[in-house]
Amino acid sequence: MTEASTPKLELHSRALALTETNLMSNNSRYRRGHAVGLQDWDSIAQMLDAYGNAVLPGLLTAAQCEQLAGMYGRADGYRARIVMARHGFGKGEYKYFDYPLPPLLDELRHALYPNLAPIANRWNQQLGGDLRYPATLDEFLERCHRAGQTRPTPLILEYGEGDYNCLHQDLYGDHVFPLQVTILLSRPGEDFTGGEFVMTESHPGHQRAEVVALHQGDAVAFTVNQRPAPGKRTGARKVAMRHGVSRIRSGRRHTVGLIFHDAR
């Protein structure tokens, strides 16, 4: 194989810079239970366009993160538990929430969707597709449910030492919303080490990997399966995206995943 035909893998890491949003008081910041309305959605859209992912700093408080992580050991409120090694997904486990979702997660899912839908619609238009996503999550879920995708997809994941998540895409049926959100519930460097959120991007002749640094309570919005990127000459080309988690070197790591389409 010649050098020209060998895909090149570039590794990038972006650290989170402190902003005024990070430093706002809890009272003003979380009066709605989360910081969705305080995010800089123009900057988020720009980062998603450029990299396929964007950090939402301080989406949840430490107390909210600890409360959600503490729910993992409960037996009620879930529709399924998945041991990843049994399916070749990696090591670790996760649980799918059942309906009704915990109130905080239900509110987050409904609050995030209207901010992401315009980006999703613009991406589809750039790629030449005629599918458009409705303005509200309830309208989109109704579309999923009519097609037989009725099982909720929000989930909580638990990793221990040596666990990891293989690169993958979260596709659950014909109706796929092209963006999703993951929230880190644990404290990197204190609750766990390792366990970085990793994304890869690939198109013919090129591959790129990126490590996204997160603090407890931060979220990352990212591409589910594919996104537009500038073409070599004109227009947009389609690039495939996958995400995963690197090996946990010590401790325990919890995250919540908010996927906007439901599953068959």
N, C-alpha and C positions, 0 to 999 in steps of 0.2 A: 504493500500500500504506500503510495507516494505521500509526501508531506502535505500537498495541496488537498488531498482527499481525506486526510485525517482530521476529524473534528477536534477543535481546540477547546480545552476546558479552562475557563478563567474563574478564579475564586475571588470574591469580593466580600468585605465585611463593612457594615455601616453601623456605627455607634449612635445611640440616641443622645441628642443634645438637649440640655435643659432649656425650657422656654417659660414664658410667663404662665402658660397653661399649667405646667408642672407645679408652679409655685403658688397657685391660688389657694385660698383657704378652703377647708372642707365644707364650711357652711354654704358658700356661694357656689362651689364647684359641684356639689352632689345634691343640690336641692331636689333634683328629679331622680335621685338614686343612681345616676351615672353621669358621665361627662360627654355624652354623644353631641349635645348641642354646643359644646365649647371647643370642639375640634375644628381645625383649619381645613375645611373640606376642599378648598381650592388647591392647597398644597398636597393634600392626600390624593386628589385626582391626578396631579402632575406626577407624583411619585409612582402611582399605579401605571400611568402611561409609560413612564421611563423604565421602571424596573419590574412591574408586575406585583409589587407589594408596597405597603405603606404602614408605618407605625402610628397607632392612635395612643398617645401617651396618657397614662393615668386614667384609663377608662373606668376602673373600679378602685375603691379604697382597699387598704390592707385588710380591714375588718371584713369587707364583702368577700375578698378573695379567700380568707381563712374560713368564712362560713360556707362558701361553696365547696372548698376542698374537703371540709369536714363532712359533707354530705356523701362522699364517695362510699363510705362504709355502710351506708344504709341499704336495706333490702328493698324498701318501697320507693316508688317514683320512677322506676326504670322499666323499659320494655325488653332489654337484652343486655347481656354481659359478654364481651368478646375477649378471649385470650389470644393475643396476636400470634404467638408462635404456632398455634394450631392451624392457622390459615396462611402461614408464610408472610405475615405482615410485618414481622420484626419480633421484638420482645417487649412485654408490658401488657396492659389490658385497658379496656375502656368500656363504658356503659352508655347506652342510648337512653336519654330521658323519654318518659312516656308523656302523653298529653293528659291533663294540662301540665305545661312546663312550670318550673318554679317561677314565681312572679317576676323576679329580677331578670331572668333570662328571657322570659316572654316579652318583657318591656324592651330589653336591649335589642332583641331580634326585630321587633316592630319599629324601633327608633332608628336602627342602622339601615334597614332596607331602603327607605326613601332617599337616603343620601347616596346609596350605591347604584340604584336603578338608573339614574341618568348616565352614569359612566358605562354601565352594562349596555344600555341602548346605543350609546355613541360607538362603543366597540363593535357591536353587531353591524351597525351601519357602515363603519369603516371596512369591515370584512365582507361587505356585500350581502349580508343577510337581511331578510325582511321581518324577522321575529322581533317584537317589541315587548318589553316587560311593563306591566301595569304600575301605577303610581304607588300602590299600597301592597304590603305583604299579604293581607287577607285576600286580595284579588288574585295575587300570584298563587297562593296556596289553593285557592278554589280551582284554578287551572290544573294544578298538580293532582288534586283529589279527583277531579273529573276523569283524569287519565289513569286512575288507579294507584297513584302515589300518595298514600294516606298515612304512612308511618313516619313519626317525627324523627329528624336527623340530628338535632342538637345533642352533644355528647360531652362527657367528662372523661379525661384520660389520666391514668396513673402509671408512672414509670419508677422503677427502682434501679439500684446499681447494676450496670451492665445492660440495661434495657435500651431500646432504640426503636425508631419508626422508619420503615423503608420508604423510599420515595414513591409517591402514589398520587392519584387524583380521586376526589370524592364524588363519584358519579353514581346515582341511585335510580336512574330511569331516563326516559326520553326528555323530560323537562329538567333542565339544568340551569340554575342561576350562576353566572360565570365568576362570581366573587363570593368569598366567605371570610369569616373572622375567627381568629383564635386569641384567647386571653390567657396570659400566664398568671397562675394563681400562687405560685411558690416564689421564694426569694433566691435568685441565683447567687451562688457564693456562700449562702447560709443554709438553705434547705437542701440544695443540691449543687453539684458541679458538673460540667459538661452539659449535655442536653440542649445544644443550640438548635434554634429553628433554621432549617436549611431549605432553600429553593433552588431549583435548576430550571434553566431555559434552554431549549434546543430548537434548532432549525437546520436544514441541510448545510453541512460544512462548519457548523459552529455550535459549541455548547458553553454555557456559563453557569456557575454556581455562586450562590450568595448566602452568607450567614447574617441573620437579622438579630441584632442584640435587643433584648427586652428586659425591663424591670418588672417586679411584681405589680400587677394591676394594669400593665400595658397590654394593648392588643395589636395584632397585625392583621390588616385586611390584605387579601391576596387572591391571585388568579386561581380558579378551580382547575381549569384544563387548558385553555388557550386564550391568547390575547393578540391584538394587532401590534405590529412594530413597523417602523418606516421601511419601505422597500428600497432596494438598491438604486432604482431609478425613479419610479413614481408609485404612488398609491401605498397600500399597506400590505404586509405579508403576515401570515399566521405563524405564531411561535407557540410551541407546546411548553407548558409549565407543569412541574411536579413539586411536591413539598414533602418534608420528612423531619425527623428529629435525630440528631447525632447521639452517640452513646452516652448514657448517664455514667459518670465516673464515680460519683458518690451521692448518697442521700436519696431523696424522693422528690419527684416533680409532678405537679398537677396542672392541667390546663383544661379549659372549656372551649369547645368548638361550636360555632354557630353557623350552620349550613342553612341556606334559605329555601332550598327545594326539599320536599319530603320524598320518602322512598317507597318503592313498590312493596 
